[in-house]
Amino acid sequence: MSPLILRLLLVFLLSLAQNVGASEIVPNWSSSPEDVNIWETNYGYYPQRSFKSFAVRAPAPRKALDSGVCHDGLYTFISPRGNALKTYGNVILDDDGDVVWMQEIKEQAYGLTVQEYQGKQYLSYWEGEDKMKGHGQGVYVLLDSSYQEAFRITAFNNLEPDLHELFITTQGTALITIYDLVKKDINDVDKPGYFGAPQYIWDCLFQEIDLANHKLLFQWRASDHYAMSDTYRAVGKAGGPTEPFDFFHINSVAKDELGNFLISARYTSSITYIDGKTGQIIWILGGVRNFFQDLSDGAATNFSSQHDARFHALAAFPQLVKDSKKPEDGRITKLVTLFDNGADDLVTDRSLQSRGLLLEISYPDPSVTTEKADTNQYTARVVSSYVHPSHVLSPSQGSLQVISTRTGMDSMVLLGYGSNAVFAQFAANGGMLCDTRFASSRSWLRRDVQSYRALKFPWVGQPTTPPSAVLFGGRIYVSWNGATEVKHWTVEHSRQMDDDGWIALTSVDKKGFETMIDVDLNSAHRFLRVRALDGKSESLGVSLTLDQGRRWISQSNFGSLFVLVVLLGVIWYGMAKRGARRVLLGWLPGRLHGYRYDPVNGDSVELESAQERNNTKI
């Protein structure tokens, strides 16, 4: 190996040492066509940001449409997963799209949300195994405001909670969905499939659990109330013990003020209202057994494979329903919302689209009569529908959330598009206000990036871990995973690590998840730390101490140095095979002290002139 090659190799290694460990930072994006094209094409299906002070990568959403009304101080809760992700977990985003909290889950995570129990706010989500063609078996987890696990919720009767729903009621009970493998005759299904014996189905249940006393209060089973012929799902090859027939597919359950339950079932395309004492069906909206007269020419009952059915009072949309008739005695008028997928997961027609629906329904008061009334006593009409201008079609998953505004004003509506990494906020009348993408549109309909739901809530996070700060490239980088109240960072320095006399060096406003702070390290004392301050400049926490004396062995570049040392060791060993090591050992000191190594004579020769010295430069 010639001295020239060695010199070039040395330059390359020095350059490598400066770049190894540099983070991939997806920049903030504007709505310019150039930025949109780069975001959509240059960073794969799932653009991400990486950080110096935090090891987990975060989604880097793009706001395809933005509005000031969407910057309401609420946080967005998603659980990204899919083929394009290396790790799964939960994410909280602020209204600028910056990550606030990230949590990696070893298995799968679904349905991150905020729920109240006994007067306190908790994060809740499902974690478990979801490889059962659209449902799963696992456990529900509740985290407190410091992100510490407070509860785990499991099912009774040797069953396991399914991923679709955990709903904590105002009475302090928990509603959970369950899938149970049972033997069941499916020969009344008028579709081809498995007709061996015995036959199996995934039966759908929900349980109501008293959390404080760990007691089962109520259980409902779909096969006791629905026939196999009520499904729209083709049997195909299902029905055997290794592939049971999923005829119902429950995906949401809620409880109203009368103590009755509202459930949504995907494969019957129906919403069912259930008596909370007897379990009997009060009415069915949509599907084969629809009770309701559709006052909107079919648009109120033709939803398909829907998710997330909820009751709402008329007061949630006072302007939209101001012309509605007042309910008569013995009748109830309510609003129902749902995410209408518009197609199931076997869809082949790409011209379809998903929508959010706001319906007004009227029906006989079940507390007055238990007899089914005439069909004309049940009415449904579309109050408003919510369609994405890009005609997004989500064949699976999805959510619709009503977001309250000022008293007397109509609420806004947030749609999460489930199997597509999109969430969008709409005005009550259907106009889209904001459109956020956390994956490229090239991933749509591929399930490469998805989140079962996307929801917005207020949240106060106060982690028990300290802020994370590192020295890198002459700057300090600081973040605090989950801390929502930080407004400012103050760098402090001291001559002694354990000294009480820490002095404020500089302060900056918090910017995004990770803030970069420029500090004159030469004039600072050896030891540094970063303090988090709230809006009143009160201390929230302080980072671990940074030691400038160990800057080259800091968290930010220890891995880079390790890789560099290994590379140099391998090259050094290889050079020994060809005698090149003697050349390098002779050349480097000679360059520094004014002589050169003569490989012919094996001796050092003094450089004769400045010109010769110049010729030896790298």
C-alpha atoms as one frame of an Amber mdcrd trajectory, in Angstrom:
protein
   0.000   0.000   0.000   1.544   3.315  -1.126   1.941   6.342   1.183  -0.492
   8.285  -1.030  -3.228   5.709  -0.514  -2.542   5.738   3.203  -2.886   9.503
   3.291  -6.207   9.396   1.425  -7.420   6.674   3.782  -6.502   8.807   6.779
  -8.458  11.777   5.388 -11.472   9.496   4.828 -11.342   8.158   8.393 -11.109
  11.649   9.853 -14.130  12.682   7.831 -15.973   9.543   8.962 -15.255  10.345
  12.587 -17.054  13.659  12.181 -20.149  12.129  10.599 -20.676   8.782  12.313
 -23.605   9.141  14.686 -25.114  12.174  12.968 -28.914  12.019  13.355 -31.379
  11.850  10.518 -33.541  14.921  11.067 -36.566  15.256   8.832 -37.026  19.040
   8.651 -40.210  20.932   9.357 -42.324  21.120   6.249 -44.252  23.910   4.588
 -47.094  23.406   2.159 -44.968  24.292  -0.868 -45.104  21.755  -3.719 -41.360
  21.154  -3.377 -41.574  20.263   0.306 -44.644  18.091  -0.203 -42.925  16.108
  -2.947 -39.790  15.594  -0.846 -41.803  14.444   2.189 -43.898  12.103   0.066
 -40.995  10.494  -1.813 -37.632  10.903  -0.051 -38.244   9.365   3.360 -40.072
   6.139   2.602 -43.629   5.400   3.610 -43.065   6.525   7.213 -41.044   9.752
   7.535 -39.426  10.008  10.963 -37.284  12.304  13.069 -34.382  11.177  15.213
 -32.892  13.024  18.151 -29.568  13.500  19.923 -31.009  13.336  23.437 -33.577
  10.551  22.949 -33.038   7.143  21.387 -36.527   6.501  19.951 -37.452   7.830
  16.519 -40.696   9.758  16.189 -43.157  10.221  13.335 -42.679  13.422  11.354
 -46.226  14.389  10.321 -47.036  16.744   7.487 -49.966  19.150   7.675 -51.521
  19.020   4.243 -54.072  21.594   5.450 -53.893  23.696   8.598 -56.079  26.175
  10.412 -55.810  28.165  13.606 -58.942  26.537  15.007 -57.102  23.217  15.123
 -54.396  24.748  17.350 -56.593  24.423  20.402 -54.056  23.214  22.975 -55.309
  19.638  22.746 -53.004  16.680  22.112 -53.484  13.984  19.479 -53.188  10.336
  20.525 -52.212   7.637  18.014 -50.735   4.125  18.097 -48.697   3.751  14.877
 -47.993   0.271  13.562 -47.713  -1.495  10.207 -45.319  -3.138   7.785 -43.182
   0.007   7.381 -42.450   0.312  11.106 -39.590  -1.445  12.844 -41.076  -0.866
  16.279 -44.635  -0.287  17.505 -46.039   1.770  20.318 -47.940   4.860  21.397
 -47.413   8.507  20.447 -48.776  11.835  21.689 -48.502  14.814  19.321 -49.068
  18.489  20.058 -51.155  20.677  17.774 -48.046  21.615  15.764 -47.442  17.947
  14.978 -44.387  17.687  17.259 -44.082  14.569  19.359 -44.679  14.996  23.100
 -44.412  11.399  24.298 -43.324   8.122  22.742 -43.550   4.616  24.120 -42.312
   1.457  22.413 -44.328  -1.750  22.899 -42.830  -5.201  22.363 -46.062  -6.564
  20.880 -48.815  -4.405  19.358 -50.512  -1.307  20.768 -54.020  -0.126  19.921
 -56.377   2.654  20.885 -54.291   5.114  22.919 -56.736   7.501  24.580 -57.453
   9.483  27.744 -60.067   8.222  30.196 -61.231   9.301  33.633 -61.500   6.949
  36.596 -62.293   8.025  40.162 -61.672  11.668  39.301 -58.225  11.165  37.760
 -57.065  11.180  34.156 -55.318   8.109  32.753 -53.851   7.031  29.449 -55.344
   3.735  28.338 -54.395   1.372  25.535 -54.482  -2.288  24.566 -51.326  -4.344
  24.137 -51.081  -7.923  22.934 -51.069 -10.185  19.899 -53.250  -9.137  16.945
 -52.479 -11.837  14.373 -56.025 -13.216  14.341 -57.300 -11.491  11.202 -58.622
  -8.265  12.657 -58.828  -8.906  16.382 -56.525  -9.980  19.168 -55.908 -11.232
  22.667 -54.125  -9.124  25.231 -54.648  -6.764  28.153 -55.693  -3.164  28.724
 -53.194  -0.906  30.486 -53.823   2.371  32.319 -50.961   4.815  32.940 -51.139
   7.732  35.350 -49.966  11.273  34.589 -46.352  10.277  35.363 -46.610   7.437
  32.797 -46.407   4.790  35.520 -48.635   1.744  35.183 -51.653   2.090  37.482
 -53.978  -0.741  36.368 -54.204  -3.751  34.102 -57.665  -4.819  33.015 -58.367
  -8.403  32.013 -61.539 -10.325  31.220 -63.520 -12.820  33.265 -64.515 -16.440
  32.519 -61.070 -17.425  31.188 -61.351 -14.968  28.308 -58.949 -12.255  27.123
 -59.709  -8.648  26.165 -59.845  -7.860  22.487 -58.120  -4.818  21.003 -61.213
  -2.918  19.857 -62.639  -1.262  22.961 -62.058  -0.244  26.532 -64.712   2.238
  27.650 -64.652   3.469  31.257 -68.111   4.637  32.292 -69.025   7.511  34.603
 -69.977   4.855  37.168 -66.385   3.622  37.316 -67.011   0.405  35.405 -65.083
  -0.833  32.366 -66.595  -2.136  29.131 -64.333  -4.409  27.103 -64.794  -6.348
  23.858 -63.909 -10.050  23.606 -63.658 -12.655  20.830 -64.368 -16.258  21.801
 -63.776 -19.403  19.718 -66.952 -21.558  19.891 -68.617 -24.365  17.975 -71.590
 -23.127  15.973 -73.651 -24.389  13.047 -73.166 -21.941  10.171 -75.156 -23.821
   7.532 -77.794 -21.072   7.443 -75.263 -18.705   5.871 -76.323 -18.345   2.244
 -72.760 -18.164   0.979 -70.219 -20.851  -0.014 -67.662 -21.889   2.571 -66.567
 -24.583   4.987 -69.375 -27.047   5.692 -67.512 -29.765   7.516 -68.393 -30.756
  11.053 -68.005 -29.412  13.613 -68.049 -25.768  12.568 -66.499 -22.863  14.458
 -67.078 -19.137  14.757 -65.456 -16.202  16.457 -68.275 -15.196  18.756 -68.281
 -11.596  19.980 -68.895 -10.538  23.555 -68.624  -7.528  25.779 -68.266  -7.491
  29.540 -68.945  -4.777  32.090 -66.493  -4.976  35.007 -66.558  -3.250  38.386
 -62.953  -2.031  38.539 -62.889  -1.170  42.236 -64.173  -4.573  43.350 -62.909
  -6.602  40.388 -66.332  -8.058  39.727 -68.142  -9.039  36.528 -71.433  -7.125
  36.325 -72.763  -7.932  32.849 -71.939 -10.038  29.795 -73.519 -10.062  26.344
 -72.871 -12.579  23.541 -73.662 -11.856  19.880 -74.628 -15.403  18.862 -77.472
 -15.360  21.412 -79.120 -12.487  19.548 -77.855 -12.554  15.953 -78.166 -15.352
  13.387 -75.394 -16.352  11.022 -77.618 -15.182   8.159 -77.492 -11.610   9.492
 -73.919 -11.189   8.300 -72.668  -9.605   5.093 -69.345 -11.411   5.461 -68.602
 -14.130   2.917 -67.639 -17.360   4.605 -64.988 -18.240   2.046 -62.885 -21.047
   3.490 -63.693 -20.091   7.064 -65.682 -22.148   9.543 -63.108 -24.755  10.467
 -61.138 -25.028  13.705 -58.042 -23.283  12.281 -60.001 -20.453  10.636 -63.248
 -19.785  12.502 -65.937 -17.720  10.780 -65.969 -14.099  12.009 -69.636 -13.300
  11.368 -70.198 -10.269  13.656 -66.931  -8.449  14.509 -67.776  -6.119  17.375
 -65.624  -2.960  17.397 -67.149  -0.484  19.860 -69.344  -0.455  22.954 -70.609
   2.408  25.110 -73.160   2.895  27.896 -75.765   5.649  28.044 -77.442   7.481
  30.926 -80.305   4.932  30.973 -77.865   2.090  31.610 -78.270   0.608  28.132
 -75.488  -0.277  25.703 -74.702   0.844  22.160 -72.492  -1.470  20.102 -71.117
  -1.444  16.557 -70.548  -4.623  14.516 -68.530  -4.474  11.330 -69.639  -7.574
   9.436 -73.364  -7.065  10.029 -72.981  -3.330   9.197 -75.252  -2.599  12.144
 -75.450  -0.544  15.315 -77.371  -2.245  18.101 -79.024  -0.747  21.191 -79.157
  -3.276  24.031 -81.141  -3.349  27.275 -78.660  -3.023  30.139 -80.641  -5.362
  32.405 -81.964  -8.107  30.148 -79.487  -8.002  27.264 -82.367  -7.968  24.800
 -82.122  -5.906  21.621 -84.077  -2.628  21.806 -83.395  -1.625  18.200 -80.961
  -2.103  15.307 -79.780   0.693  13.009 -78.557  -0.485   9.594 -77.861  -3.988
   8.367 -80.209  -6.831   7.484 -82.492  -6.249  10.494 -82.666  -2.447  10.364
 -85.564  -0.984  12.397 -85.373   2.567  11.064 -87.183   4.466   8.372 -84.487
   6.377   6.492 -85.520   9.992   5.988 -82.403  10.711   3.890 -83.168   8.443
   0.934 -80.996   5.617   2.259 -77.955   7.710   3.210 -78.594   7.314   6.964
 -78.671   3.510   6.997 -76.456   2.391   4.101 -73.204   2.599   6.066 -70.889
  -0.374   5.758 -68.223  -1.990   7.968 -68.472   1.005  10.323 -66.566   1.741
  13.546 -66.848   3.846  16.697 -70.604   4.352  17.184 -71.490   6.890  19.914
 -74.532   8.682  21.309 -74.531  12.483  21.662 -77.028  14.962  23.005 -78.693
  17.425  20.625 -76.872  20.192  22.514 -73.561  19.062  20.969 -74.692  20.600
  17.645 -77.246  23.267  18.587 -77.037  25.156  15.307 -77.269  22.122  13.047
 -80.370  20.714  14.767 -82.128  23.969  15.700 -84.913  23.234  13.188 -85.480
  19.680  14.418 -88.856  18.836  15.873 -89.039  18.603  19.632 -89.383  14.990
  20.778 -92.896  13.910  21.578 -93.866  12.358  24.879 -92.754   8.747  25.060
 -90.080   9.233  22.412 -86.330   9.869  22.491 -84.384  11.888  19.940 -80.601
  11.636  19.966 -77.581  12.118  17.768 -75.446   9.161  16.731 -71.970   9.436
  15.209 -69.953   6.738  13.456 -67.025   6.255  11.110 -68.430   4.698   7.941
 -65.603   2.723   6.346 -67.685   2.224   3.219 -66.079  -1.137   2.464 -64.581
  -4.124   4.242 -60.988  -5.347   4.101 -61.676  -7.395   0.941 -62.547  -4.290
  -1.084 -61.516  -4.182  -4.729 -63.478  -1.086  -5.806 -61.087   1.864  -5.356
 -63.818   4.385  -6.271 -65.366   4.009  -2.818 -64.613   6.386   0.037 -64.945
   6.489   3.808 -66.959   9.151   5.620 -67.965  10.347   9.036 -71.694  10.401
   9.766 -73.725  12.541  12.159 -77.248  11.115  12.375 -80.377  12.186  14.194
 -82.507   9.239  15.290 -85.880   9.113  16.984 -87.425   6.055  18.638 -89.897
   5.012  21.345 -88.621   5.421  24.903 -87.618   1.890  25.983 -88.385   2.720
  29.598 -92.039   3.269  28.617 -92.593   0.314  26.314 -90.735  -2.929  25.645
 -92.786  -3.839  22.582 -91.347  -3.200  19.142 -93.269  -0.327  17.564 -94.156
   0.079  13.913 -91.282   0.868  11.564 -92.470   4.437  11.130 -91.885   4.967
  14.861 -88.137   4.636  14.247 -86.632   7.348  12.070 -83.093   8.283  11.075
 -81.743  11.169   9.028 -78.315  12.492   8.074 -77.533  15.769   9.852 -74.053
  16.082   8.345 -71.445  13.916   6.665 -67.675  14.328   6.633 -65.774  13.343
   3.493 -62.078  13.906   2.879 -61.451  15.882  -0.344 -58.878  13.239  -1.337
 -61.632  10.603  -1.063 -59.669   8.531   1.421 -60.885   4.936   1.619 -60.065
   3.012   4.803 -61.225  -0.594   4.498 -60.502  -1.228   8.185 -60.355   0.614
  11.509 -61.186   4.281  12.027 -62.686   6.711  14.528 -64.965   9.717  14.813
 -64.682  12.063  17.780 -66.872  15.040  18.627 -64.756  17.922  19.966 -66.644
  20.474  22.027 -66.265  24.194  21.368 -67.798  27.249  23.047 -71.228  27.003
  24.648 -73.958  27.519  22.079 -71.660  26.687  19.175 -71.573  23.495  17.167
 -68.851  21.002  18.004 -66.120  20.053  15.558 -65.449  16.531  14.302 -62.154
  14.625  14.156 -61.818  11.617  11.870 -59.038   9.063  12.223 -58.665   7.004
   9.071 -57.496   3.778  10.678 -55.672   1.718   8.081 -54.476   4.953   6.434
 -52.132   7.235   8.386 -54.372  10.303   8.211 -56.444  12.290  10.676 -58.556
  15.305   9.727 -60.668  17.847  11.587 -63.946  19.152  10.181 -66.373  21.942
  10.898 -69.830  20.797  11.967 -71.259  21.439   8.497 -68.727  19.110   6.841
 -65.997  21.492   5.667 -62.480  20.178   6.305 -60.343  22.455   8.479 -57.117
  20.499   9.004 -55.520  17.465   7.382 -52.532  15.740   8.980 -50.598  12.850
   7.412 -48.101  10.757   9.388 -47.235   8.551   6.414 -46.877   9.074   2.699
 -50.050   8.763   0.622 -48.189   6.006  -1.243 -48.825   3.832   1.815 -52.619
   4.179   1.648 -54.522   0.902   1.257 -51.281  -1.014   1.887 -51.488  -1.107
   5.710 -47.837  -0.131   5.882 -48.621   2.606   8.411 -51.854   2.680  10.390
 -53.373   3.644  13.726 -56.613   2.072  14.920 -57.899   5.429  16.161 -56.769
   9.065  16.287 -58.215  11.112  19.155 -57.697  14.533  20.784 -57.798  15.396
  24.475 -56.296  17.743  27.027 -53.479  16.056  28.945 -50.966  16.966  31.634
 -47.890  14.745  31.671 -45.434  14.912  34.575 -42.809  12.171  34.116 -40.736
  10.989  37.074 -37.645  10.553  34.910 -35.325  13.590  34.577 -34.930  15.622
  31.376 -32.402  14.131  28.953 -29.501  16.386  27.894 -26.360  15.661  25.851
 -23.351  17.569  24.523 -22.910  17.183  20.800 -20.889  19.310  18.373 -20.402
  22.132  20.849 -24.127  22.405  21.587 -26.498  21.064  24.202 -29.550  19.078
  23.099 -32.325  18.560  25.627 -35.718  16.822  25.691 -38.107  15.399  28.272
 -40.294  12.570  27.053 -43.896  13.123  28.123 -43.492  16.472  29.899 -46.296
  18.767  28.726 -45.723  21.785  30.964 -42.162  22.775  29.969 -41.974  26.253
  28.429 -38.288  27.169  28.931 -34.878  25.529  29.404 -32.092  27.046  31.536
 -28.488  25.840  31.257 -26.630  25.935  34.582 -22.888  25.443  35.199 -20.627
  24.743  38.145 -16.959  24.065  38.929 -17.814  21.009  41.033 -20.280  18.252
  40.212 -21.704  18.167  43.747 -21.453  21.901  44.338 -24.616  23.680  45.462
 -23.554  26.864  43.714 -24.980  26.178  40.282 -25.176  29.370  38.219 -27.603
  30.062  35.367 -25.667  30.390  32.116 -28.380  30.917  29.495 -32.117  30.370
  28.966 -34.102  29.549  25.832 -37.709  28.772  24.953 -38.648  25.140  24.425
 -38.964  24.314  20.715 -40.551  21.053  19.678 -39.636  17.760  21.298 -35.892
  18.460  21.365 -34.365  21.912  21.846 -30.856  22.780  20.628 -29.038  25.284
  22.858 -25.948  27.197  21.740 -23.532  27.609  24.660 -20.026  29.099  24.809
 -18.456  25.999  26.319 -15.017  27.602  26.551 -16.249  30.213  29.006 -18.518
  27.793  30.896 -17.430  25.852  33.958 -16.666  22.172  33.542 -20.014  20.814
  34.787 -23.335  21.623  33.093 -26.970  20.694  33.539 -30.322  21.809  32.096
 -33.333  22.846  34.172 -36.939  22.678  32.909 -39.201  25.630  33.732 -42.945
  26.065  33.341 -44.783  29.165  32.164 -44.361  30.758  35.595 -40.589  30.059
  35.558 -40.996  27.475  38.309 -38.674  24.478  38.199 -40.130  21.196  36.975
 -36.961  19.096  36.935 -33.266  19.068  36.111 -31.156  16.853  33.873 -28.244
  14.704  34.912 -24.886  16.500  35.038 -22.843  16.871  31.865 -19.053  16.790
  32.234 -17.168  18.883  29.671 -13.975  17.098  30.692 -15.436  13.961  29.144
 -16.922  15.556  26.079 -15.365  13.001  23.715 -16.802  10.118  25.701 -20.231
  11.612  26.059 -23.495   9.907  25.245 -23.633  11.613  21.872 -20.474  10.172
  20.316 -19.273   7.183  22.336 -20.774   4.846  19.734 -19.048   6.757  16.945
 -15.674   6.465  18.655 -16.190   2.759  19.242 -16.962   2.157  15.547 -13.950
   4.246  14.525 -11.585   2.362  16.841 -12.793  -0.999  15.485 -12.313   0.189
  11.887  -8.823   1.447  12.603  -7.950  -1.818  14.321  -9.063  -3.875  11.337
  -7.163  -1.647   8.901  -4.092  -1.671  11.157  -4.075  -5.457  11.225  -4.431
  -5.632   7.431  -1.610  -3.184   6.873   0.756  -5.359   8.898   0.435  -8.061
   6.253   2.001  -5.847   3.602   4.524  -3.856   5.579   2.461  -0.736   5.147
   2.367  -0.119   8.872   6.073   0.802   8.851   5.356   3.344   6.125   2.574
   4.990   8.141   4.605   4.954  11.377   7.449   6.634   9.569   5.364   9.132
   7.660   3.190  10.551  10.473   5.969  11.522  12.935   8.122  12.716  10.062
   5.399  15.045   8.884   5.160  16.523  12.359   8.923  16.870  13.087  10.436
  17.799   9.703  11.792  14.486   8.385  10.495  11.701   6.181  10.766   7.943
   6.224  12.856   6.352   3.440  11.350   2.913   2.745  14.339   1.841   0.655
  16.975   2.421   3.304  14.614   1.968   6.247  15.812   5.201   7.861  14.646
   8.777   8.556  15.815  11.506   6.189  15.609  15.193   7.154  13.487  17.343
   4.816  15.848  19.591   2.887  13.597  22.558   2.137  10.276  24.230   2.753
   9.253  23.149  -0.735   9.835  19.527   0.167   7.876  20.028   3.401   4.964
  21.474   1.430   4.989  18.494  -0.891   4.342  16.166   2.067   1.059  17.799
   3.084  -2.048  15.692   3.146
